[in-house]
Amino acid sequence: MDLISLPPCSRRLELTTMATEQPLALSPASTSAIKISTTFLKTPVKTDQEILQNSMLEDDPNSNTILACPRGKEADDSGRTTDEKRPRWGPQHKGAQELAKLYSSGKRTQELICVYICITLMVLNLGLILRHFRLERISNVVVAAFFGILTADFGSGLVHWGADTWGSVELPIVGKNFLRPFREHHIDPTSITRHDFIETNGDNFMVALPILGKLAWNFFTRTNAEIQQDYAISAYLFLCSIFVAMTNQIHKWSHTYWGLPKWVLFLQNHHIILPRRHHRIHHVAPHETYFCITTGWLNWPLEKIKFWSTLETIIELSTGHKPRADDLKWAQKRT
């Protein structure tokens, strides 16, 4: 049975069994390359076997068609074997190529405008935050900032889950402009590493604009006493907006295996931002878990309470729409 064909509620229950029934021959080098640290879990969310079989080796993307099969043939997503090797992931995948071509000049213009306005508001608000800072409020500021980061992480998961799971690229306006990158990312995960700063961050900077705009408005329209009274809320909004804006850049770093600055590696290694190995769990087909991509702090607790799968079940029973149907359609475009 293939991972994508399983109903939403049963996938997590079937994964370990499937890996046992259809083992892969792992070389020591492959095992070393994809091993994920899950020492904090009694049972890993995804096993090393599942990661190798159902995700692209991003540290060696040219090997994405190589998969050990009983008859020495390539296995497609349904478990069948074929004589012809075709890319299961990566820039040579037909679906990924079609999706990449849908990136338009109009979309580029929107991203440019959002990035420049957002950076201006970031600098402005940072100056205002520092201007009104009082040392005696530092404990309240730290707590507020922490919850701002948590809010950004949950928000990233909610948006990521919604865009991954529902909707279609064919939808007017929203489809090609906002859902397209999510579809492309699943069948060519390293495409994000080839995007420049504008394409990577334009949409997230757009999401942060209302928060930063509201924060600046509060600073300019309230008295100093009111600003001091609500300073912790301002710190919460500012840190939340910064992490919201930087979410996709952090996401891009989690797919980058060469040339990262040492300070980024330090933040990843100490799980202050999304680590590379942690995010690999999401990229095991059919991409139904670990949606939070800012820090990833909430991924494990949300998985343990079955937050996303419960939402999917409710929506599927209410509407009849199957989760990730459009994602599967693009993944199957091999010819």
C-alpha positions in Angstrom: 0.0 0.0 0.0 1.3 3.5 -0.8 1.5 6.3 1.6 -0.5 8.8 -0.5 -3.5 6.4 -0.9 -4.0 6.0 2.9 -7.0 7.8 4.4 -6.0 10.8 6.6 -6.7 9.2 10.0 -4.8 6.0 9.3 -1.6 7.2 7.8 0.2 7.7 11.1 -0.9 4.3 12.3 0.3 2.5 9.1 3.7 4.1 8.6 5.7 1.9 10.8 4.0 -1.3 9.6 4.6 -0.3 6.0 8.3 0.3 6.6 8.6 -3.1 8.1 6.7 -4.9 5.3 8.7 -3.2 2.5 12.2 -2.7 3.7 14.9 -0.9 1.7 18.5 -1.9 1.5 20.3 1.0 3.2 23.9 1.6 2.6 25.9 3.0 5.6 26.5 6.2 3.7 22.7 6.7 3.0 21.8 5.9 6.6 24.3 8.4 7.8 23.0 11.1 5.4 19.4 10.8 6.3 19.4 9.8 10.0 17.2 12.1 12.1 17.8 12.7 15.8 14.6 11.8 17.7 16.0 11.1 21.1 13.2 13.1 22.7 10.6 10.7 21.3 9.8 7.2 22.4 8.6 6.5 18.9 9.9 8.6 16.0 7.3 10.4 13.9 9.0 9.2 10.8 11.6 6.4 10.7 14.9 6.6 8.8 13.5 3.9 6.4 10.4 6.1 5.6 12.5 9.1 5.1 14.8 7.4 2.5 11.9 5.8 0.6 9.5 8.8 0.5 11.6 11.9 0.4 14.3 13.5 -1.7 17.9 13.3 -0.5 18.4 17.0 -0.4 22.1 16.7 0.4 22.4 14.7 -2.8 19.5 15.8 -5.0 21.0 14.1 -8.1 20.2 10.7 -6.6 16.5 11.3 -6.3 15.7 8.6 -8.9 17.8 5.9 -7.2 15.7 3.6 -5.1 16.4 0.0 -4.2 13.6 -2.3 -5.6 13.1 -6.1 -5.6 13.6 -6.4 -9.3 16.2 -3.6 -9.8 13.6 -1.3 -11.3 12.4 2.1 -10.1 9.3 2.2 -7.9 6.7 4.9 -8.6 4.5 6.5 -6.0 1.9 3.7 -6.2 4.5 1.0 -5.4 4.7 -0.3 -9.0 8.0 -0.8 -10.7 8.9 0.7 -14.1 11.8 0.1 -16.5 12.2 3.7 -17.3 13.9 6.0 -14.7 12.0 9.2 -14.2 12.7 11.8 -11.6 10.5 11.3 -8.5 11.5 14.8 -7.2 13.7 17.6 -8.2 14.0 20.2 -11.0 13.7 17.6 -13.8 10.2 16.6 -12.6 7.6 17.6 -15.1 5.2 18.9 -12.5 7.9 21.1 -10.9 8.9 22.5 -14.3 5.3 23.4 -15.1 4.8 25.1 -11.8 8.0 27.1 -12.0 6.9 28.6 -15.3 3.7 30.0 -13.6 5.8 32.5 -11.7 4.7 35.8 -13.3 6.0 39.4 -13.6 2.9 40.6 -11.8 3.7 38.3 -8.8 7.3 39.6 -8.8 6.0 43.2 -8.6 3.8 42.4 -5.7 6.7 40.7 -3.8 9.0 43.7 -4.5 6.5 46.2 -3.1 5.8 44.1 0.0 9.5 43.6 0.8 10.5 47.2 0.5 7.5 48.5 2.5 8.0 45.8 5.2 11.7 46.5 5.6 10.9 50.2 6.0 8.3 49.5 8.7 10.7 47.1 10.5 13.4 49.7 10.8 10.9 52.4 11.9 9.3 50.2 14.5 12.7 49.0 15.8 13.7 52.6 16.4 10.4 53.3 18.2 10.7 50.2 20.3 14.2 51.2 21.4 13.2 54.8 22.0 10.5 53.8 24.5 12.4 50.9 26.2 12.6 51.0 30.0 14.9 48.5 31.8 12.4 47.8 34.5 10.0 46.2 32.0 12.6 43.8 30.6 11.0 40.6 32.2 7.6 41.5 30.7 9.2 42.1 27.3 11.1 38.8 27.4 7.8 36.8 28.1 5.9 38.8 25.5 8.6 38.2 22.9 8.6 34.5 23.6 4.9 34.2 23.0 5.3 36.3 19.9 7.7 33.7 18.5 5.3 30.9 19.5 2.4 32.7 17.7 4.6 33.1 14.6 5.4 29.4 14.7 1.8 28.4 15.1 0.8 30.8 12.4 3.4 29.4 10.0 2.0 25.9 10.6 -1.6 27.0 10.1 -0.9 28.7 6.8 1.5 26.0 5.7 -1.1 23.3 6.5 -3.9 25.1 4.8 -1.9 25.8 1.6 -0.4 22.3 1.5 -3.7 20.5 2.1 -6.5 22.4 0.5 -7.2 24.3 -2.7 -5.9 24.1 -6.2 -3.4 25.9 -8.4 -6.4 26.5 -10.8 -8.2 28.8 -8.3 -8.4 32.4 -9.5 -5.7 34.7 -8.1 -5.0 32.6 -5.0 -4.0 29.5 -7.0 -1.1 30.6 -9.2 0.0 33.4 -6.9 0.0 31.7 -3.4 -0.7 28.0 -3.7 1.7 27.3 -6.6 4.9 27.7 -4.5 3.7 25.1 -2.0 3.0 22.5 -4.8 6.3 23.2 -6.4 8.1 22.9 -3.1 6.9 19.3 -2.5 8.1 17.9 -5.8 11.3 20.1 -5.9 12.2 20.9 -2.3 15.5 22.4 -3.3 13.9 25.0 -5.6 13.6 27.3 -2.7 17.4 27.4 -2.4 17.5 28.8 -6.0 15.1 31.6 -5.3 16.5 35.1 -4.5 15.6 37.1 -1.5 12.5 38.7 -3.1 10.9 35.5 -4.3 11.7 33.7 -1.1 10.3 36.3 1.3 7.7 38.4 -0.6 4.6 36.7 0.6 5.7 36.4 4.3 6.7 40.1 4.3 3.2 40.8 3.0 1.6 38.9 5.9 3.7 40.9 8.4 2.7 44.3 7.0 -0.6 44.7 8.9 1.1 43.8 12.2 3.9 46.3 11.6 1.5 48.9 10.3 -0.7 48.6 13.4 2.3 48.8 15.7 3.6 52.0 14.1 0.1 53.5 14.2 0.0 52.8 18.0 3.4 54.5 18.6 2.4 57.6 16.7 -1.2 58.1 18.0 -0.8 57.2 21.7 0.6 59.2 24.6 3.9 58.2 26.2 2.0 56.8 29.2 -0.2 54.6 27.0 2.8 53.4 25.1 4.5 52.4 28.4 1.4 50.7 29.7 1.1 48.5 26.5 4.9 48.1 25.9 4.8 44.4 26.4 2.1 44.1 23.8 4.2 46.1 21.4 7.2 43.8 22.0 4.9 40.8 21.4 3.6 42.3 18.1 7.1 43.3 17.0 8.8 39.9 17.6 5.8 38.1 16.1 5.9 40.2 12.9 9.7 39.8 12.6 9.5 36.0 12.8 6.5 35.9 10.5 8.4 37.9 7.9 11.5 35.8 8.2 9.7 32.4 8.2 10.4 31.5 4.6 14.0 32.6 4.9 14.4 30.3 7.9 12.6 27.7 5.8 15.0 28.2 2.9 18.0 27.7 5.3 16.4 24.4 6.5 16.8 23.2 2.9 20.4 24.6 2.4 23.1 22.0 3.0 26.1 24.1 1.9 27.5 27.5 2.6 25.3 28.6 5.5 26.8 31.2 7.8 28.1 29.9 11.2 25.5 32.0 13.1 22.7 30.3 11.1 24.1 26.9 11.9 24.4 27.9 15.5 20.7 28.9 15.6 19.7 25.6 13.8 21.8 23.4 16.0 20.3 24.9 19.2 16.8 24.8 17.7 16.2 28.5 18.0 15.1 28.4 14.4 13.9 25.5 12.2 16.7 22.8 12.0 17.4 21.0 8.8 16.9 17.5 10.1 13.8 18.4 12.0 12.1 19.8 8.8 13.0 16.6 6.8 10.2 14.9 8.7 7.6 17.1 6.9 9.1 16.2 3.5 8.2 12.5 3.8 5.4 11.9 1.3 2.5 12.6 1.7 3.7 15.7 3.7 1.0 15.4 6.4 2.9 16.4 9.6 5.3 18.9 11.1 3.9 22.0 9.3 5.4 24.7 11.6 8.4 26.1 9.9 9.5 29.2 11.9 11.1 27.5 14.9 9.4 24.1 14.7 8.8 24.2 18.5 5.1 23.3 18.2 5.5 20.4 15.7 5.9 17.6 18.2 3.1 18.7 20.6 0.7 19.3 17.7 1.5 15.9 16.3 1.0 14.2 19.6 -2.5 15.6 20.1 -3.3 14.8 16.4 -4.2 18.5 15.8 -3.8 18.5 12.0 -5.2 15.1 11.3 -8.3 15.9 13.4 -8.9 19.1 11.5 -8.5 17.2 8.2 -11.0 14.6 9.3 -13.6 17.2 10.3 -13.2 19.1 7.0 -13.3 15.9 4.8 -16.4 14.6 6.6 -18.1 18.1 6.3 -17.2 18.9 2.7 -16.2 15.7 1.0 -12.9 17.2 -0.2 -9.8 15.0 0.3 -6.7 16.6 1.8 -3.7 17.0 -0.5 -5.6 16.0 -3.7 -4.1 18.8 -5.7 -0.6 18.1 -4.3 -0.9 14.5 -5.5 -2.0 15.5 -8.9 1.1 17.6 -9.5 3.4 14.9 -8.0 2.0 12.4 -10.5 3.0 14.4 -13.5 5.9 12.3 -14.7 5.6 12.3 -18.5 
